[in-house]
């Protein structure tokens, strides 16, 4: 096949590829096809035909030639081989195994067949990059070469098959070695769990006599090197299945003194406790007991602390290491930088950056990537400028560094387009993306709600054979979900070959955020049936789904299992519970969860401040903010949005301006568009429309649609048609197809009786095929959500609902209620307007709540749009007539109505 490609090179010259590059690409494709054919054959041999050599080696009776005889003589006639070898090694260094594999045939064509050194490097690269799929293809080429296999290559083969789970082949290779077995051979087999765990498979439980017997049987061959055996067996226990065996070994190692035999034993024990059971406490005890520690030991412990969420412990250990006089290497600095990032310690990160520059480690890819991440996540203004500088100063940029900077742009929250541009630049630089690169770019497409670009990116992942990797598939699900295309998200989920917990979390979170909580809860039951397990993120997504539709009953159903499952002290879960109860209208339950929290972070405080603000309890929100500052918790951008919103909801102008001015002065937070929108809302609600306009004109950045939409809403409330028209024009320049703008402007003209302008606006909407979002109110009764639209008649209890409404209308009119027909923005007769008012979805939902819930429970109503002013007044009268507490959540805030009084004090 290779010769065919060589003959037909000229056909591809128009592609701009040099001939050798084209050969690599075609040969890599040939290798993949061969691999797929190989997988279809038997496990032990690739073919039953005698022409195809077996994967298993023949009996090895002849001793291998010494290693020095295998190394090519520089004065031999193999000069053409050297450039190919160098390029092959470069390919292997970056994980391009398919390209490197194609060199084997090319070397043979040039009469310079690969030697054992070549095969050994290729096999070790398969292990290093965990490309176990190519193992049989490389092994077959090795057998076909006719080379006499030495112990180094055979031990590498044992390790390769062991690590990919093919212990049967590993054992057969081991048994065929005979007199070529050495210490490495036995240790490789111990790592595969074959020699040590065979009797475990039979159901036996090891004790110290078992270990004594193992030591006695091995001591004749290994002498003083038994620590190496212990290290290999402990490594085999570094998983959840065999962690309990590892703990027995640990006790035996300490009792017999082998912990002091070599540093490797202690390092493997540390890793075993961390990887097997996540037990950092026991891992540190091992570290503390080790009589001798080296650079690797310290770095390992720091790395494990950093990765398991104990960043402060990692930094403390780093300081102890410094005081002990050790010289840190690139791996140590990388781990400490990760810990700094976790804690937001930018100042310490900069000091470490200065140190690595002086030590000449700044050019290292591992350190560079950590610095990119530190500057991106710790920048006070969310800027990625410093991260970009670190990236651009790196002398060599590989897939790791490109992925790091792309991820930094995505995580910044405002640079998703730039992240996609960087991805395109990466491809044009001939850097092959990996699965993490694709995952980050798909997230960027999801953030932009750009499924078209996302599908192109995914197609490229399919072309490179990375589409089946879980993190790529999971990011595709999230991308579709964020774009509102839940059917496509579900298809992407269903075609995943192997679904993990992240896959389920992605689709559950998608359903929750797209107001499809029923589907989310159905999937929750499916997760339980699969036995995969449920994480804190799963519960948080379900709580978010319940909160999005105000289904407090479903949220309470989840709260019970959370307490039983030991999640009571989980910070993420507690924050989700605060948000759920708050958004479902039970602010006191949210406050109770907050008070019971042992460990609060900025999200906990911000969630509670936001809750009080949305419920109209501005004083409590500001008190909570001051308490937060007293605890030393640093507020973030979202905290200040909550604080300014609290001031806006009650018209605390001076207080709001004070906090707006202190953002940057006291906490270094640069005001963003959301903060300016809050200030415009604060001034606009108070009727200070001119001052709001002056603030917009003085902004250091161009006002976006959010700011102008806020001003338009204020103009609608205060009837300023001229300024409202200007705000609408500014919005339509940026978002010409936003139907909400046309509706607001139409309502503004309707309020002023300018019906010709109303007709003109609605005609324009029709020409643009813009559809107004229908008003909808809903209520949860007995864990079922009931939805109502204007004039709803399809509900099974419609007759009873309207009977209740007629009785309520008579009652509240006798109490002094007068229908405000100004809120009927249609050019119809007054009598029709009054009838129309009593068909509003809020009133229908309240009537249903009255006939469906007990007298002692509050009625909680939710609406997707701003509540009607007449409905607000009518519900206050209904609360007096019935003695019921009614809570209404509209698109802006909560209204707690009791005995005719609303928490908003009619300021909304």
N, C-alpha and C positions, 0 to 999 in steps of 0.2 A: 504493500500500500504506500509506503514511504517513497519508493522509486516512481510510482505513478504520479505522486504529487510533485516530485522533482522534475519530471518530464513536462508537466503542465503548468509550470510557474508563469510562463509568459501570458497566460490567459488572465492572470490576476494583477498584472502590473498597473493597470489603470486605477486600481484601488488606492494607490499611493503606498503600498506596503513593500518593504524590502523582502527579497526572496527568502531569506533565512527566517524572518518573523512569520511569514506566511506558513513556512514549513512547521514552525513551532505550533501555530494555531491548529493546523490540520492534523498534526500528529497527536496533539492533546485531545482533539475530537475523536480520533481513532482509538486512543487509549480508553476514553470513557465508554465508547461502544463496546470495546473488548471487555471492559469491566462488567458492563451490564449483561453481556453474554456469559461471563464467568460466574456471575451470581446465580444464574439459572441452573447451573450444574450442581453436582454433589458437593457437600461441605468439605470433605477431605481432599478430593481431587477435582481438577477442573474438567476432566473428560475421562470417559471410560476407554477411549481409544488408546492403543499402545503407543501411537505416535505422539500423544500429549504426555509429557512427563508429569509425575505426581507432585503435588505440593510438598509431600513428606519426603525428607531426605533419605538416601540409601544408608546402609550401615556404615558408620564412619570408623573404619579400622586404621586408616593411614593417618599419621600425625600431620597436621597442617604445616606448611612451611612457615618459618619465622616471619613476624610482621615486617621486618626490614627488607625481606626479599619480595614483599608484595608492592612496596612503594616503587613507582617507576623511576628508572635511572634518568637523570637529566640529560645524559649524553646518548640516550637511546634514540631510536628513530620514531618516537611518538610525539614529535613536536606539534603536529596539528591538534593533538588531544588537549594540550594545556589551555588554549583559549576557551575551548568548549567546557573544560572542567571549571574554569574560573566563572564562566557565565552560569553554569549549572549551580554552583555554590551560591551565587548571588540570587538565583531564582529560589533556591531552597531557603535562604535566609528570610525571604519575605513570604514564604508559604506557597509559591507557585509550583506545586508538585507536578501538575500535569505538564507544564512546560519543561521542567527538569527531566521528567520521565521520557519525553520525546528525544532527549539527547542520547539516551541509551542506544536507540536504533541508528541515530545519526553517527555516533562514534563507531558503531559496527560497520556502517557504510564506508567510512573513511579508513577502514582497516586498522582501527585503534580501539578494539573492544574494551568495554569498561572492566575495571579490576574489582577486587573485593572491597577496596577502600571506597570506590564509587557507590557500590551497592550498600555498604554499611552506612554511609552518609544519608542515602535516600531512605533507607529503612528507619533510621533515627529521626529523620524529618517527618515521616509518617506519624511517629509517636509524638513528636514535639507539637505538630499542628493538628493532632488528633484526627488525621485523615485516614481512618481505619479502612475505608472502602477500597483504597488502592493496594492493600496489603497483599492480596492474592496475586494481583497482576505483577507486582514487583517480585514476589517470591517465585512466580512462574518463570519470569525472565532470568532470575538468578539460577534456577535449576537448569534452564535451557543453555545457559552460558557454559556449563561443564566445568566451572571452577571448583576446586577443592575447598569446601567450606571450613573455616577455622572457628575456634570457640567464640571469638568476638562477634562474628556475623550470626552464629547460631544462638548466642545469648540474646542478641538484639531481636531475632525472630521470636524467641520465647516471650520476651517482654512485650513485643507488638501484639502477638496473639492473646496473651494474658490480659492486656489492657483493653482489648476489644471484646473480651468475654468468651473467646474461643479457647477454653482451657483444654479441650480434647486434643486439638492440634498442638498446642503448647506442650502437653504431656508427651505426645508421640515424638516430637522433635527432641525433647529432653531425654527420653528413653533411648533414642537412636544415637545420642552423643557418645555413650560408653566412656572411654578413657579421656574424652575431651571435656568432661564436666569439671567445672572449677567452682570456687566460692560464689562467683557471680551467677552461675547457672542455678545453683541451689537457692540463692536468694531470689532470683527471678521467679522460680517456681513457688517459693513461699509467698511472694507478692500476688501470685494468681490464686492463692487460698487453696491450692490443690493439696499440697503436702500437709498443711496444718488443719484445714477445715473439713477434710474428708469425713472424719468421724463425727463432726458436728452435723453433717447431713444425715447421719444415721440416728440422730437424736440424743447423742451423748453430751454431757455437760462437763467441761474440763475443770480439773482442780490442780492444786500445786504438785501432786504426785505425777500427774500427766506431764506437766512442764519439766519436772525432774527427769522423767523418762526421755523426753525429747532432747534435753540437754546432754544426757549421757550418750544417746545414740549419735548425736552430732559432734560431740567433743573430740571423738577419735579422728575425725576428718578436719575439723575446723580449729582445734586448739584454742588459742586466745581470741579468735575472731567471732565469738558467739554474739557479740553486740550487733554485728552486721545482720545476723539472722533475726534477732529481736526487732531491729529497725524495720526490716522487710515485713515481718508478720504484723507488727503494730500498724504499718502503713496500710496493710490489707484490712485492718479493722476500722479504718477511717471512714466509715459510713454508718448510716442509721441501723442497718441490719446486724452488723457485727460489733457495734460499739460496746455492748455488754461484755463481749469476750475481751475487748481491749482493756476494760476496767479490771478484769481478772489478771490480765498480763501485767498491768500497771502495778498492782499489789505485789505480784511475784517479783517483778523487776526491782522494786524498792527493797523488798525483803532480802533478796539475794545479792544486792549491791551492784547489779548491772546498770543502774541509773548512772553510776559514777564511771562506768567503763568507757563511754564515749559520748560526745555531745550529740551525735546523731540520734541516739536512743531518746534523749530528752526532747529533741525537736519533733520527732515522730509522735511522741506522746502528746505534746502540745497540740499538734495538728489533729490527732485522733479525737481529743476531747472537743475541739472546736468543730470539726467537720462531722463527727459522729453524732454529737448531741447538743452542740452549741453551748457547751459548758465552759465559759471563760474562767469561772472561778477555779475549777480543777486544773485548767490549763496553766493558770498563773501559779498555782501551788507547785506544779511540776517545775515551772521556770524558777520559782523561788528556791526549790530544793536542789537544783543543779549546782554541783560544786564548781563546775567550770562552764563559763559561757563565752561564746565568741560572737563575732559580728552577725553571723547568720541567725543565732539564737535570739539576740536582741531585736533584730529586724523582723523576725517571724512573729514575736510576741507583739510588737508595735503594730504590725500589719493586721494581725487578728483582732486586736482591740479596735483599730480604725474601721475595719470592715463589719464588725458586729455591733456598731452603734455606740462604742465606748471611746469616743474621740478624745475626751479629756484625759482618760487613763492612758491613752496612747501618747499624748503629749507629755504627761508626767513621766512616763517610762523613757521617752526620748531625752528628757532633761537628766534623768538618772544615768542614762547611757553616756551623755556628754560629760557628766561629772566623773564617770568611771574611766574616761580617757580614751574611748574608742573613736576611731576615725570612721565617719559614716560614709556609706556608698550610695549609689543612685537609687537603689531599692528602698533604703531607709528614708531618704529625703522624699521620695515619691509617696510613701505611706504617711509620713508626718504632714505633708502638704494636704493629703486627703483628709486627715483629721482636722487641720486648720479650716478647710473648706466646710466640713460638717458643722463646725462651731462658729463659722463666720468671722474667723480671726484674720482679717486682711492684713493687719499690721505685722503679725508674726509671719504670715505668708510672704510679705515683702522682705522681711529679714532673712528668711530662708532662701528667697530668690537671690538676694545679695550674696549669701554664703555660697550657693551652688555656682554662681558666676565666678567667684574667686577661686573655687576648687576646679573649675573647668568642666563642670557637669551640666551646665545650662544647655549644651548642645545635645545632650542625651534625649532620645525620643520619649522615654518613660518619664523623666523629670519634666520635660517640656509639656507633655500632655497634662500632667498634674497641675502645672502652673497655669495652663490655659483654663482648666476647670476652676482653679482657685479664684483667678481674677474675674471669671464670668459670674460665678455664684456669689462672690463677696462684694462686688462693686456696689457702693451705696446707691448709685443712680441707675443701676441695671445696665450700665454700659458694657459693651464687649470690646471697647477700643484697646484696653491693655491686653486682653486675651489675644487679639489680632496681632498686636506688636510682638508678643512672645512667639506666636506661630510664624510670623514672617521672618523672625531672626533665627529660626531653626535652620541650620545649614542643610539638612536633608529632611524632606517631608515625605513620610510614608503613609500608608492607609490609616495607621493609628492616629497620627497627628492631624490628618485631614478630618477624620471622624470626630476627633476631640473638638476642633474649632466649629465644625458643623453643628455638633450637639450643643456647644456653648451658645451659638446663635439661636437655636431652637428654644433652649431653656430660658433665654433672656425675656421671652414673651412678646417681643416686638420686632424681631428680625427674621421672621420666617422666610420672607422673600429672599433675603440675603443668604440664608442657609441653603435654599434651593440653587441660587446662583453659584455658591461655593461648590456644591455637589457637581454642577455642570463643569465648573473649572477643574475640579479634581479628575473628572473623566477625561477632559481634554488634555490633562497632564499625563495621561496614560497610567494613572493609578487605579488599580482594580478595586472597586468598593467591596467591603465585606458586609456581613449581615447586620452589623451594628450601624454601618453607614446608611443602609437602606431603611432600617428601623427609624433612625433620626429624621431622615428626609420625609418619610411617610407621615411622621408626627407633624412636621412643618406644613405639609399639605392639608392635614386635618385641622390644624390651627387656622389655616386660611380658608377652610371650607372649599378646597379646590380639588375635588375628586378627579377631574380631568388630568391634571398634572400627576396626581398620585397614581393613577392607572398607568401612565407612561413609565413612571419610576418602577412600579411593580412589574411591568412587562420586561424591563431591563433585568430585574432580579430573577425573573423566570429564565431569561436567556443565559444568565450566569449560573443557573442551577441553585440559587439561594432562596427561591420562593418557598421551599418546603421547610425552611428553618423556622422554628416557632416564633422567634421574636419578630421576624418579618411578617408572618401571617397575622400575629397579634396586632402589630401596628397597622396593618391593612384594615382589620376590623375596626380599630379606633378611628382611623381616617374616615371610613364610611360613616361611622356613628356620629362623629363631629360634624360631618357634612349633612346630617339629617337623612341619610339614605340607609335606613335600618334594614330594608329588605336585602340590599347588597351586603351589608355588614353580616347579616345572618347567613347569607350564602358563603361568604368568606369564612365564617366560623364553621359551617357544616362541612366544607371541603378540607378542613385541616386534618391531616393524616393522624396526628397525635395531639390531642388537646391537653393542655395542662391548666393549672389553676389560673395562670395569667390570662389564658384564652377565655375562660369562663368569666373572669373578672372584667375583661374588656367588653364582652357582649352584655353582661349584666349592667355595667356602668353606662353603656350606650343606651340600653332600654330605659334606664332610670333618668338619664339626662334628656331623653326625647319624650318624656311623660308617658312612657309605656310601662308603668310599674307592674301591671298584671303579668306581662311577659317576663319581666325581671324576676318576679317571685316564683314563676313556674320553673325558670332556669335554676333558681336557688334550690328547689327541691330536686332537680336533676343532678346538681353537683353533689348533693348529699347521697344520692343513689350510686354515683360513680365511685365513691370512696376516695376521691382525690383529696378531700379535706377542704375546709373553708378558712380563709384568712381574714385578718382584720379589714383588709381592703374590700373584700366581698360584702361584709356586714356594713361597712361605711357606704358602699354604693347603694345597697338596698335601703339604708336609712335616707340617703339622698333622694332615691326614687319615691319613697313615702312622703318626704318633705315637699317634693316638687308639686305634688297634687293635693297636699294637705291631708294625706291618709294617716292620721295619727294612730288609728287602730292597728294598722299594719306595722307602724313603727314600734308600738308598744308590744306587739307580738314578737318582734325581733329582740327587744330589750330584755325579755325574760331569758331566752337562750344565751344571750351575751353574758348575763350575770352567772349563769350556770357554767358557761364555758371558760370562766376565769378571765374575762375581758374587762372586768370592772375597773381595773387600774390602767388599761390601755389608753394612752393619750389620744391616739387617732380615733378610737371608737368613742371616747367621751366627747371629743370635739364634734363628731358627727351627731351624737345624741343631742348636744346643746343646739346645734343647727336645726335638727329635725323637730324638736319640741317647739323651738322658737318660731320656725316657719309654719308649723301646724297650729299656731295660735295659743300655745300653753307656755307662756313666758316664765311662769313660776316653776314649772317642772324643769325647764332648761336651767334656771338659776339653781335649783336643787342639785342637778347633775354637776354643775360648775363648782358649787360649794363642797361637794364630796370628793372632788379631784385632789389627789395628793401632789401631782406634778403638773403644773400648767405651763404652756408655752404661749407665744405671741398669738397663735391661732385660737387658743382657748379664750384669751382675753378679748380678742377682736370679735369672735363669734358672739360673746355675751354683750359687748358694746353694741354690735350691729343689731342684735335682738331687741335690746331696750330702745334703740333709735327707731327701728321699724314699728315698734308698738307704741311709739309716741311718748315714751318715758325718758325724755331728754336729760332730766336732772340725774336720774339713776345711771344713765349712760356716761355722763361726764364724771360722776363720782367713781364709776368703775374705771374710767380712763386714768384718773389721778391715782387710784389704788395700784393700777398696773405700773405706773411710773415709779411709785414708792417701792415696789418689789424689785426694781432694777430691770424689768423687762423692757426691751427697746421696741417702740412701736414701728410698724412698717407703713407702706403706702396705703394698704387696705384699712389699717386701723384709723388713719386720718380721714379716709372716705366715710367711715362709720361715724366718727366724731362730728365732721362737718354736716353729715346728713341729720344727726340728732339735733344740731342747732337749727338746721333748715326747717325741720318738721314743726318746731314751736316758735320760729321767728326770733331766735336769739342772735341778732345781727352782730353786736359788738363781741360776744363770746366767740362766734364763728370766725370773725376777722382776726381775733387774737390767736386762735389755733392755726389759722391759715398762715399767718406771718411767722409763727414759731416752728413750723415744719422744718424749714431749712436751717434757721438760726440755731435751734436747740438739738435737732436730730439729723441734720444733713440730708433731709429728704427733699428732693427737687419736686415741686408741684407738677403733677401730670394733668392730662386733659380731664380725668375724672374729678380732680380736686377743683378745677376751674368750673366744671359743670355744677358741682355742689354749691359753689359761691354764687353762681348765676341764679341757681334755684333759690338760695337763701334771700338774695336781693329781690328776685322776681316775685316770690310768694308774698313778700312784704309790700309789693306795689312799687318798689324802687326800680322801675324798668329802665329809666335813663342811666342810673348808676350801674345797672347790670350791663347795659350796652357799652358804657365807658370801660368797664372791666374787660369785656371781650376785646375792645380795640387796643387795650394796653397789654394784652397777653404776649409773651415772648415767642409764642408759636401760633400758627394759624389755627383758628377755632375749627373743630371738626363738627360733624352732623350732630353729635351728642349734645354739644354746648348750644348750638342753634335750636335744636329740638326742645331743650329745656326752656330757652327763652320763649319759643313759640307757645309752649304750654302755659307759661306765665301770662303771655299776652291774651290767651284764650280766657283765662280766669278773670283778668282785669279789663277785658274788652278793648284792648289797643289794637285796632285793625291794621293801621298803617305799619307799625313796628312788626306786627305779626306777619304781614305780607313780606316784609324785607327778610325776616328770619326764615320763612318758608322758601324764598328764592335762594338763599344761601345754602339751605339743606339740599334743594333739588339740583344745585350745581354739583354737589358731591355724590348724592344718591338720587338720581332722577327717577328711579323706579320704586321708591318707598311709598306704599299706599297710605301709611300712617300720617305722612305730612299732608297729603291731599285732604284726608279726613279732618285733621286738626284745623286746617285753613278753611275748609268748608263749614265746619262747626262755628268757627270764629265769625264768618260772614252771616251764618244763619242766626247766631245770637243777636247780631245787629240788624236782622231783618233784611239783609241784602240778598234776596232770593235769586236775582239774575246771576250774581257772582257764584252762588251755590250751584246753579244749573251748569254754568260754564266749567266749574271745577270737576263736577261729576261727569260731564261729557268728555273732558280731557282724560279722566281715569278710564272711561270706557274705551276710548281710542287706544290707550296704552295697554289695555287688557289687565288693568290693576284691580284686584279684588279686595274689598275691605274685610279685615278680620272680624268674623262674627263674634258678638259678645256672648260669653258663656259663663254660667255660674254653676258651682257644684258643691255637694255636701256628702260627707261620709257617714253612713248609717249602717251599723252592724257589719263593719269591714267591707262594705260595698259602696263604691262611689256612684252617686246619682248626678247626672249632668242635665242642665236645663238651658235652653236658648229662649229668645224672645218669643212669647206666645206659644210656649211648648204645650203640645197636646198628645205627644206620643207616649208619655209616661203611663205605666199601668194604673197609677193612682191619680190621673189628671183630673177626674171629676171631683174627688175629695179635695184636691189641692185648690181648685178654683172656688169650691164651696167655702173653704177656709178663708180664701182671699176676699170673697164678697163680705163675709162676716167681719173680717179685720178692717176692710174699707169703711164699713158703717161705724164700727167702734171708734176708730181713730179720728174720723171726721167729727164725731160728737165731742171728742176731746180737744178739737181745735186744729186738726190737720187740714191744710189747704193745699191741694195738688199744685205744684209749680210747673205749669205747662211750658215755661221757657226752656225746659230741658228736652222737650220734644222738638227736634230740629228738622221738622217737616212742615211744609206749607199746607196744613189741613185745618179743619174746624176745631174750635176749643173743646167741644164735647168728645170728638174723636181723640184729641190729644190726651184727655183725662183717661179714657179707656186704654189708650196706648201705654200710659205710664204704669198701669196696674198689670201689664203683661211683661214688664221688665224681668229679666232672668233672676236678679237678686231677690225680688219680692216672691217669685215662684219658689225659689230655693228655701227662703225663710218659712213660707207657708208649709212646705213639705217637712221641714225640720220640726215645726210645731206639732204636726200630726204624727210624727214618726219617732220622736225621742221623749225621754222622761222629763218631767218638770225640773228635776234637780240638776240636769246636765246643761252646760252652755251649748248654744247652737253655733256651729262654726261654718261660715259660708266663705267660699273662695271665688274670685272672679278674675278672668284673664285681662280685663281692661280696667280703666279708672272707674270707680263707682259713680253712679248717677247721683247728682245732688238731691233730687227729689227722693230717690230711694234712701239716701242717708237720713233725710228728715223723717220719712215714713217709718223706717226701722226704729228710730228713737221713740216714736209714738207707740209702735208695736211692743217694744220692750216694757213700756209703762203699762200698756193694756193687758199684757200676759204675765208680767212679773218675771220674764225670762232674760237671762244674759245672752246677748248676741254678739259674736265676734265676726267681723267681716275683714277679709284680706283682699285688697285689690292689687293692681299692678304697682302701686307706689308704697303702700303701708298697711298697717292694721288699724282697725277701729274697734275698740272695746266699748260696747254700748250696754249700759245698765241703768234702769230707772229713768230713762229719757236723757241720759247724759253720755256723751262720747269722749273717749280719751283724747281725741284730737282737738277738743274745745272749738270745733267748727273752723279750725285753721288748717286747711288742706287744699 
